[in-house]
Amino acid sequence: MALFEQLALGVLVVYALASLCGFAGLVGRVAWLRRAACFAAVGGFALQTFAFMLGSHAALPGGLSLGAYLQLLAWFLLLCGILGWWKLRLEEPLLFAAPPAFLLAAIACPFLHRQLVLPTQLSGYFYALHIGTLFLSLAMIALALGAGLLFLYMHRKIKAKERLVGFQRDFPALFMLDKINALCVAAGFPLYTIGIGSGFVWSGIVWGANFSGDPKEIISLFTWLGFAVLFHQRLLRGWQGRKPALFAIGLFTLCVFSIVVVNIFLPTHHAFVPLNAPQ
Amino acid sequence: MKRHIHLIGLNHRSATVDVRERYALAGHCGPERWAIPQDEGIEESLILSTCNRVEVLVAGRGDTLAQRALENWAAACGRQTVELDAYLYKHQDEAAVRHVFTVASSLDSLVLGEPQILGQLKEAYRQAADGKKTGPILNRLLHKAFFVAKRVRTETAVASSAVSISYAAVELAKRIFGNMSGYTAMLVGAGEMAELAAVHLLQAGIQRILVANRTYERALDLAGQFRGEAVAFGSLFDRLAETDIVITSTGAPEAIIHARDIKEVLKRRKQRPMFFIDIAVPRDVAPDVNSLDNVYLYDIDDLKEVVEENLAGRRDEADKARHIVNGEVDAFMRWLEQLHTQPTIVELIRRGERIVEEELDRTLRRLGPVDDSTRDALRAMASAMARKFNHDPLDFLKNGGMEGEAPLERIHLMRRMFRLDDNPGAPPPRRCKHRS
């Protein structure tokens, strides 16, 4: 087994451990298990960072394996979780980031050998900026989604005066969940803007047109518009609570649609390689 | 003679408040406080006297410990023993240990899971220890009781939810706002329960309290109590914009706060969340306020329901807690049994050492002059043999016996077998002559 595969397997195991400990700690209300899950997630993140530093992503930004593409998404997700843990002193962002990171890392495993041969137009630091900022903002939208779902659930419970039982009692306060949403929107929108802005500029440079009517570009513009509305309303109109939470869910749905449906089922130059391409 | 633990007491279930007052020992100071003398077998004692219970815990030898404690208790209160006896529950050994653990874990309290009893028990123990009234058994028992109480609190949710209206309101506020520092609360009206909620809010770290009342002087008075700010009733809605938590308890015949008023307030405070706690009957806040986004409203019935549910939750958790208590009682009783075997173990070991010394002297006399290394080698060999001979009897004493067999039977058997009670000073028989 190659070193990169061993590292990928190690990352997968550590993320699985973090997910299991986190789940058991949350449901069983065991503080040390939750803490262990956080440290395991940070350990997995460090291991993945080490693998990237060794070049497991197959020469980013010049080329990127399909597996590494998904692994990178998991890495950004964990990064946001760690930032939330550190900045807000809350374990939940990291605990909720670990399972999707594990899933992404698991889906990535079969495709680690599938080397993408990117056209020369898709090479260069502009591309890295485009992917990096979009992935980071996507991870932030995912975090806002998690916080939003939890907010809506707790909000409904408190409004309806229902009893909080078991692990529900350990969930963060509504204010804190809303704060996660606010921070994700405040940091995610500029990143998303840079991401699609750099994409349009770079598209103009390499293909001679900033906007080509590609389905991915159209969906991304819709996402950006939604993000802009949320950013504006939060900053200037003081939106708090339920509306931003619902918006975060809408934004995430658009992003998933863009990644899954558009990339796989629609003709787009963002679909890097068909899944049955020769290795 | 075996040492026993006895507990006699009365509590909110066995006696009414006037009876509890009559037999309270907390008021006694100095020598009178220690109504239980250390004599006639009572070696250790502790008195726990709170508003809901008076209990006397004694440890020592003999069968009359509980009776002696009862007589002294009645005498200390200037009452007849028979009169006091009618209200008492009495526990011995395992039942007494279980009762102490149950009380410490707040499973026997009027409000299940309330935390005060543990502090009161700790204080009672401190006083007893300061007065040198406790010994190895009660020291161990009380320390174990504190440990059990801690386990129950951390491993079960028996004490995790609020069971008073005012505290439940503050707990709900924490679910909305998290850390309370930096927030502002307003008391509208001046009910007793609202004041209590304000006290809890201050304890939770709320930064500022505003008080609005129709009588401005009363508002000033209350604001002074909480180092807050009095607000004229007329400017109530202006000041609501800077308020996060509102506790209302006016005597108004109909609602004074409606959704239409709060909509305006929310605009001015940029939709920041608000929590209304309406303790007034009839209600001060119209129910439609709860339909607004970022506004949460709980009235007295909602809070009562929360308290009832929390109490029911605590009762469910109490079963888990009792399981913990039972396990710890078993562990303590095993320790207590070992304590009873201790003197016999010591005597057996000393018997072995005595035999070693005697046989060594005899052997050395027979051998004549020997060097030190030979003497040491002989001594080491004899000691090792004695230890090995003792190993099985000691193991039998500590862990042997049939299930359900009382340890005393084992102890008596061993004492008879090794003639430990025959003549303590006499040397063991030198030789056994077997006759066929």
Chai-1 contact restraints between the chains, C-beta under 6 A:
chainA,res_idxA,chainB,res_idxB,connection_type,confidence,min_distance_angstrom,max_distance_angstrom,comment,restraint_id
A,I158,B,Y296,contact,1.0,0.0,6.0,A-B,restraint_1
A,K161,B,D302,contact,1.0,0.0,6.0,A-B,restraint_2
A,R163,B,E309,contact,1.0,0.0,6.0,A-B,restraint_3
A,A173,B,R175,contact,1.0,0.0,6.0,A-B,restraint_4
A,A173,B,F177,contact,1.0,0.0,6.0,A-B,restraint_5
A,A173,B,G178,contact,1.0,0.0,6.0,A-B,restraint_6
A,L174,B,I176,contact,1.0,0.0,6.0,A-B,restraint_7
A,F175,B,F177,contact,1.0,0.0,6.0,A-B,restraint_8
A,F175,B,G178,contact,1.0,0.0,6.0,A-B,restraint_9
A,M176,B,G178,contact,1.0,0.0,6.0,A-B,restraint_10
A,G238,B,K270,contact,1.0,0.0,6.0,A-B,restraint_11
A,G238,B,Q271,contact,1.0,0.0,6.0,A-B,restraint_12
A,Q240,B,Q271,contact,1.0,0.0,6.0,A-B,restraint_13
A,Q240,B,N294,contact,1.0,0.0,6.0,A-B,restraint_14
A,G241,B,N294,contact,1.0,0.0,6.0,A-B,restraint_15
A,R242,B,D293,contact,1.0,0.0,6.0,A-B,restraint_16
